[in-house]
Amino acid sequence: MKKLLLLLLTTFLSLSCSTNRNSVEKISKDFYFNLDWGNEYFSGRKNTFYRQYERSIDSVKVKFTNSEKVKAFKLIHEFKFDSFPESFENNLNEIPTDAGNHVLKITICENGKLKTVSYDERNVTESKKEKAKPFLELFKKLAEIVKQKEAVKNMSNSTID
């Protein structure tokens, strides 16, 4: 009986480990994401978070654990980032040149492909806002992963609104 229980436990543990390893292996070596939201920017390529102040820009290094990388990777695929349009803006003849805090951007690099999607709240109709909900939810969840890092939490708040 003990041998059977030990065999079952060993099988379960090896399956658990291989499932976790497979999740990480599915992530391409060049995978990263960038987030841009006004006076804050995260560069996954450089593993750096930047915060703009009135007279300066401060930065901190951000190192993700494997589980955080897997979480971000899964979110990006769960929300079907590849299906998002490049922009949720309207095709206006006159687009404001000062983006300020009104523009949100996500850039994903995976398997040698780079895609950026932006959302400018100043140039979005109600129907576009509805279509942008998954993008906005993905942005929020990715930003939470970045902002929960201790180095980011310890930064001073921005002096820019």
N, C-alpha and C positions, 0 to 999 in steps of 0.2 A: 504494500500500500504506500509506504514511504517513497519507494522508487517511482511509482506512478505519479505521485504528487510532485516529486522533484522534477520528473520529466516534463510534466505539464507546466510547472513554474518556469523552467529553463526555456521551453518553447515559447511561452508567453513573453518572457523578457527579450528573447532574441527577435521576435516579431516586432515588439515595441521599438527596439533600437533600430531595426532595419527600416521601419516606417519613418522614423524621425530622420534617419540618414538619407532616405530617398527624397524627402522634402527639400533638404539642403542641396542634394545633388541636382535637383531639377532647376535650381537657380543658376543661371549662366554666370560665368566668372566675371563678366563685365556688367552685371546688374547693379544699378544704383538708381536713386531717385533724387530729384531736386524739388524744393518747394520755394515759391516766392510769394510773399504777401506783404507788399508795401515796404515797411521799414525793417522787415525780417526776411532772411533768406537762408535756406539750408542747402548746402552742396554735398550730395552723397558721394560724388566723385572725389572730393577733397576731404570728406568726413568732417566738415566744418559748418558751424552755425554762426551767422552774422547778424548783428543787430545794429541798426543805424540810430545815432543820437543826433542832436542838433548840430554839433560841431565835430563829430567823430563817428567811426564805425568800430565796434568791438567784435571779436570773434573768439570762439572756443572750439576745441576739437571734440567730436562726438564719435564714440566707438559703439557700434551696435553689437549685441550678443547674437549668436546664431538664431535663437528663437525670435528675436526682434526682426532680423532680416527675413526669416520665414514668414512672420506675421505680415510684414509690409508686402512681400512678394504675393502672398495669398490674397491680401486685400486688393491689390492692383488687378489680379486676375478675376477675383470674385466680382468686382465692379466693372469688369470688361473694359478696362482703360483703352484698349485698342479700338473699341467701337465709338469712342467719343470723337466728336468733331474737333478740329484744331482750335476752334474758338466758339464760345457761346455768345458772342457779340452779334449785334445786328449789323447789316451792311449799310452803315451810315456813310454819307459823303464826307462828313466832318467828324473825325474822331479826336477827342482831346489828346493833346500831346503829353500832359502831365498825368501819368498813371496814378501816382500817389498810392494810397492804401486801397484803392478801388479795384485793383487787378490781382487776381489769384492765378498762379501758374503751377502746373505740375509737369515736370520733365522726367521721362523714364528712359533709361538705357537698358536694353536687353538684347542679347544675341546680335550685337553689332548694329542694332537699330535704335535711333533716337527719336522720340516723339514728345512734343510739347503741346499741352492743351491749356488755354487761358479762358478766364471768365472776368469780364469787366462789368461790374454791377451798374455802371453809369449808362451802358449801352445795351441793356437787356430788356426785352419786352416780357410780359407776364408768361406768355407761352414758352419763351426761351428759358425763363427762370424755372419753370416746371421741368423742362427737359434737362436742365443743369443740376437738378437735385442729387442724382447719383454722384456726379463730379464733386459737388460741394461736400457731400458726406464722405467720400474718399479723401478729399483734401483734409477735412477735419480729423479723420482717423490717423492719417499719416502725420499730421502736425502733432497729434497727441503723442505718437511714438517718439518724435523728436523732442518735444517740450518736456517730457517726463524724465529726460536724462538730467542727472544731477548738475553737470556743468552748465546746462542751459538754465535750469532753475536758479542757479546762483548768480546769474547775470542781473545787472540793474535793469529796471524797466526803461523803455525808450522814452525820450523826451519829446518825441514827435507823435502827433495824433494821427 
